[in-house]
Amino acid sequence: MEYFGIFAFIMVLVLMGKMSRLERLLRENGIGSVRAAGLGEQVRKHIGRTVELTVEAGDFDVYGKECKILDADEDWALVLANVGKKTECEKLIRLDSVKSINVK
């Protein structure tokens, strides 16, 4: 049983090395997430407006809710989201997780 654990550990180390080489090759050739950069421009155009953001399922509570965009850059957006009937809270959302923006 111990041999299986040692074998799995060695395979993880080998695969991590391959992954880091692939990331380096992508970075050197300028291949990356173009979608997030374009989305950052779109979100910045709507600062101060109320929009509906559809976010990937995860830890965020903003999934499909109306939010007011307070600030945005290329990677992150600061939004004011309704939590309850009269309660609002600020959320920081990574733009990689945003699927769609509907302007109200």
VODREN-19130 format. One line per field, with one value per residue: residue in one letter; x, y, z of N, C-alpha, C, CB in turn. Coordinates in steps of 0.02 Angstrom, whole numbers, plus 32768, in hexadecimal, padded with zeros to 4 digits. Glycine has a CB too. Layout:
N
type	(a|...)
npx	(X|...)
npy	(Y|...)
npz	(Z|...)
capx	(X|...)
capy	(Y|...)
capz	(Z|...)
cpx	(X|...)
cpy	(Y|...)
cpz	(Z|...)
cbpx	(X|...)
cbpy	(Y|...)
cbpz	(Z|...)
END
This chain:
104
type	(m|e|y|f|g|i|f|a|f|i|m|v|l|v|l|m|g|k|m|s|r|l|e|r|l|l|r|e|n|g|i|g|s|v|r|a|a|g|l|g|e|q|v|r|k|h|i|g|r|t|v|e|l|t|v|e|a|g|d|f|d|v|y|g|k|e|c|k|i|l|d|a|d|e|d|w|a|l|v|l|a|n|v|g|k|k|t|e|c|e|k|l|i|r|l|d|s|v|k|s|i|n|v|k)
npx	(8029|8065|80B8|8065|8040|80BC|80D7|806C|808D|8105|80D4|8083|80E4|8128|80C1|80A6|811A|810F|809D|80C8|8129|80D7|8087|80EC|8113|809B|8093|8108|80E9|8081|8000|7F68|7EE7|7E79|7DF8|7DD9|7E18|7DD1|7D55|7D6B|7D74|7CF0|7CA9|7CDB|7CA1|7C22|7C23|7BD8|7B58|7AC6|7ACD|7AAF|7B09|7B44|7B8E|7C07|7BDF|7C0F|7C6B|7C35|7BB0|7B6A|7B2D|7AD0|7A8F|7A54|7AC6|7B23|7BA3|7C36|7CC2|7D46|7DC7|7E40|7E3C|7DE8|7D49|7CEF|7C5B|7BB7|7B47|7AA1|7A71|7A0B|7962|7972|79F8|7A9E|7B3C|7BEB|7C41|7CCD|7CF6|7D3E|7D64|7D75|7D19|7C9F|7C15|7BB0|7B71|7AE9|7AA0|7A3C)
npy	(7FC5|803B|804F|8075|80F6|8139|812C|8177|81F6|8211|8215|8287|82EA|82E2|8305|8387|83C8|83BF|840D|848C|84A6|84AD|851D|857F|857B|85A7|8628|8663|8664|86BC|8691|868D|86B7|870A|872F|8763|87E0|882A|8829|8875|88F7|8906|8900|896F|89D6|89D9|8A0C|8A43|8A27|89BD|8913|886A|87E6|874C|86CD|864B|85B4|85A8|85E6|8664|86D4|8718|86E4|86F4|8766|8810|8895|8924|8971|89A4|89B8|8988|8923|88D4|8850|8843|886F|88E3|88DA|890D|88B1|8873|8829|8809|883F|88C7|88D1|88EB|88BA|88C9|8876|8820|87ED|8777|878D|8724|86C5|86F7|86DF|871E|87C3|8827|88BA|8929)
npz	(8000|8023|7FB9|7F53|7F7B|7F76|7EEE|7EBA|7EED|7EA9|7E26|7E2E|7E41|7DC6|7D6B|7D98|7D71|7CE5|7CD2|7CFD|7C9C|7C2A|7C4C|7C4B|7BC3|7B86|7BBD|7B88|7B00|7AFB|7B0B|7B5A|7BD0|7B79|7B7F|7BFF|7BFF|7B9E|7BD9|7C4A|7C17|7BE9|7C61|7CA4|7C5B|7C8C|7D0E|7DA2|7D78|7D84|7D6F|7D36|7D6A|7D36|7D85|7D92|7DE9|7E8F|7F1A|7F1A|7F3E|7EE3|7E76|7DEB|7E18|7E2B|7E23|7E54|7E00|7E47|7E37|7DC7|7D7C|7D12|7D40|7DB1|7DFD|7E5D|7EAF|7EE4|7F37|7F4E|7FE2|803B|805A|8079|8087|8054|8010|7FF1|7F70|7F30|7E94|7E2A|7D82|7D2C|7D52|7D2C|7CC8|7C7A|7C55|7C75|7C4D|7CA6)
capx	(8000|8091|80D5|8034|8046|80FB|80CE|803F|80B2|8134|80AC|806E|811E|8135|808C|80AE|814F|80F4|806F|80ED|8147|80A2|8077|8123|810D|8062|80A4|813A|80CA|804C|7FBF|7F4C|7EA0|7E68|7DB3|7DD6|7E2C|7D99|7D1F|7D7C|7D60|7CA7|7C91|7CEC|7C71|7BE3|7C2D|7BA2|7B19|7AAF|7ACE|7AA6|7B44|7B3E|7BCF|7C0C|7BCF|7C4A|7C62|7C16|7B69|7B50|7B19|7A91|7A6F|7A61|7AFC|7B3A|7BEC|7C58|7D04|7D5C|7E06|7E44|7E31|7DB8|7D14|7CD2|7C14|7B8B|7B13|7A6B|7A73|79C7|7933|798E|7A3F|7ACC|7B81|7C1B|7C60|7D04|7CEA|7D71|7D42|7D78|7CE0|7C62|7BFE|7B8C|7B5E|7AAB|7A97|79F6)
capy	(8000|8075|8058|809B|813C|8153|8131|81B0|8233|821B|8229|82CC|8314|82E2|832B|83CE|83E1|83C7|8445|84CB|84B1|84C3|8562|85A9|857F|85D2|866C|867B|866E|86ED|8670|8692|86C5|8748|873C|878D|8824|884A|8830|88AC|8934|890A|890E|89B5|8A03|89D9|8A1F|8A6D|8A0D|897E|88DE|8826|87BE|8704|86B6|8602|859B|85A4|8606|86A6|86D7|8748|86BD|8707|879C|8854|88B4|8966|896E|89DC|89C1|894C|8925|889E|880E|8843|88A1|88EF|88E5|8913|887F|886D|87EB|87FE|8870|890B|88CA|88E7|88B1|88CD|8837|8823|87B5|876C|8791|86E2|869E|8716|86C0|874F|8804|8842|88FF|8939)
capz	(8000|8025|7F77|7F2C|7F90|7F5C|7EA6|7EAD|7EFB|7E71|7DEB|7E39|7E34|7D7D|7D4A|7DA9|7D46|7CA2|7CD3|7D01|7C5A|7BFE|7C5D|7C33|7B7A|7B77|7BCF|7B58|7ABF|7B00|7B0B|7B9D|7BD5|7B58|7B92|7C3B|7BEE|7B7C|7C09|7C76|7BF4|7BE8|7CA5|7CB4|7C3A|7CB2|7D54|7DBB|7D60|7D9F|7D3D|7D50|7D5C|7D3E|7D9B|7D9A|7E2B|7EBA|7F5A|7F14|7F4B|7EB2|7E3C|7DCC|7E3C|7E14|7E48|7E3D|7DF8|7E67|7E1B|7DA1|7D58|7CE1|7D5E|7DE8|7DFE|7E9E|7EA4|7F1E|7F2A|7F7E|8007|8054|8041|807F|8097|801B|8023|7FBA|7F5E|7F00|7E67|7DF7|7D42|7D0B|7D65|7D12|7C8A|7C51|7C73|7C59|7C64|7CB5)
cpx	(802C|80AE|80A5|8038|8085|80F6|80A2|8063|80E3|810F|8095|80A8|812D|8100|8090|80E5|8137|80C5|8094|8110|8113|808E|80AD|8120|80D3|8072|80D6|811C|808F|8006|7FA4|7F02|7E91|7E22|7DAF|7DE8|7DF3|7D5F|7D2C|7D69|7D15|7C8C|7CA0|7CBD|7C31|7BEC|7BF6|7B5D|7B06|7AAB|7ABE|7AE2|7B33|7B83|7BCE|7BFC|7C0F|7C3A|7C3E|7BCB|7B46|7B33|7AD3|7A6D|7A7F|7A95|7B0A|7B86|7C0B|7C9B|7D18|7DA1|7E06|7E32|7DF8|7D84|7CF9|7C89|7BF0|7B4F|7ADF|7A6E|7A2E|7999|7951|79D9|7A68|7B12|7BAD|7C3B|7C97|7CFF|7D23|7D4E|7D47|7D3A|7C9E|7C52|7BD9|7B7B|7B1F|7AA0|7A4D|79E6)
cpy	(803F|8084|8080|80E5|815C|815C|816D|81F2|8243|8232|8272|82FB|8319|830D|8376|83ED|83ED|8403|8487|84DA|84C9|850B|8592|85B2|85AD|861B|8689|868A|869F|86D0|8672|86A0|8709|875D|876C|87D5|884A|8856|8869|88EF|893D|891C|8956|89E7|8A0A|89EA|8A50|8A55|89CC|894B|889C|87FD|8774|86E8|866A|85EE|8591|85C5|8648|86A2|8702|8725|86D2|873F|87E0|8873|88F9|8963|89AD|89EC|8981|8959|88E9|8859|880B|8879|88A5|8901|88EC|88E7|8880|8829|87D9|8831|88B6|890A|88C4|88DC|88B5|8889|8845|87E4|87B2|8767|8750|86B9|86BB|86F7|86F2|878D|881B|8887|890C|8980)
cpz	(8000|7FE1|7F4A|7F3D|7F75|7F10|7E94|7EB9|7EC3|7E33|7DF2|7E2A|7DE9|7D59|7D5B|7D7E|7CFF|7C9E|7CD6|7CBF|7C28|7C0C|7C44|7BE8|7B65|7B85|7B9E|7B14|7AC1|7AFD|7B52|7B99|7BB7|7B6D|7BCD|7C2C|7BCC|7BAB|7C39|7C57|7BF5|7C2D|7CB8|7C94|7C62|7CFC|7D68|7DA6|7D85|7D66|7D5E|7D3A|7D67|7D4A|7DA0|7DE1|7E53|7EFD|7F56|7F1D|7F16|7E75|7E24|7DEF|7E1D|7E41|7E2B|7E3A|7E15|7E48|7DF7|7D84|7D29|7CFF|7D90|7DDE|7E45|7E93|7EE7|7F10|7F61|7F9F|8021|8036|8042|808D|8057|8036|7FE5|7FAF|7F2B|7ED5|7E34|7DB3|7D1A|7D1A|7D4A|7CCE|7C5D|7C7A|7C4F|7C77|7C6D|7CA0)
cbpx	(7FD1|80C9|80E4|7FED|8046|8136|80AF|8001|80D8|815C|806F|8055|815C|8133|8048|80BE|818A|80CF|8040|8121|8168|8065|806F|8166|8104|8025|80C1|8171|80B3|8053|7FC2|7F6F|7E88|7E6C|7D90|7E04|7E6A|7D83|7D16|7DC7|7D79|7C89|7CB0|7D34|7C61|7BC2|7C75|7BAC|7B1B|7A6A|7B13|7A63|7B80|7B1C|7BE3|7C53|7BA7|7C87|7CA5|7C27|7B5B|7B87|7B19|7A65|7A83|7A20|7B3C|7B21|7C00|7C61|7D39|7D2A|7E44|7E89|7E70|7DDC|7CDB|7CF7|7BF5|7B76|7B32|7A26|7AA5|79C6|78F3|796B|7A4A|7AC9|7B8B|7C51|7C2C|7D49|7CA6|7D9B|7D5F|7DB7|7CDD|7C6A|7BD0|7B4B|7B98|7A6E|7AB7|79E7)
cbpy	(8000|8069|8014|8080|8140|8123|80F0|81AC|822C|81DA|81FB|82D7|82F9|829A|830F|83D6|83B1|8388|843E|84C8|8470|8494|8569|858B|853A|85BC|866F|8648|862D|871F|8627|86C8|86C1|8741|86FC|8772|8823|8820|87EF|88AC|8934|88C7|88DD|89C3|89E9|8995|8A3F|8AB3|8A00|8986|88DB|8806|87D3|86E3|86D6|85EA|8558|85C6|8610|86C4|86F3|8778|8672|86CC|879C|887E|8888|89A0|8965|89CF|89D4|893B|8925|889B|87F8|884D|888F|8927|88AC|895E|8839|8877|87EF|8800|886F|8930|888E|8928|886D|8903|8804|8829|87BC|872C|87C9|86BD|8698|8764|8685|8730|8839|8813|8932|8930)
cbpz	(803C|8058|7F57|7F39|7FDB|7F6D|7E8A|7EDB|7F3E|7E62|7DE2|7E81|7E59|7D61|7D5E|7DF4|7D46|7C8C|7D0F|7D3A|7C40|7C05|7CA9|7C47|7B5D|7B9F|7C17|7B51|7AA4|7ACB|7AF0|7BC6|7C1E|7B0C|7BA2|7C71|7BC2|7B42|7C30|7C86|7BAB|7BD1|7CD8|7C9E|7BF4|7CAC|7D5E|7DA5|7D15|7DC2|7D19|7D38|7D88|7CFF|7DDF|7D88|7E27|7E98|7F7B|7ED0|7F91|7E9D|7E4D|7DC9|7E85|7E13|7E45|7E6C|7DAE|7EB0|7E52|7D69|7D88|7CC4|7D81|7E2A|7DCC|7EC6|7E7A|7F2B|7F24|7F5D|8042|80A1|806B|80B7|80C5|7FF0|8048|7FC9|7F42|7F24|7E44|7E05|7D19|7D23|7DB0|7D0C|7C99|7C35|7C6D|7C68|7C32|7CFF)
END
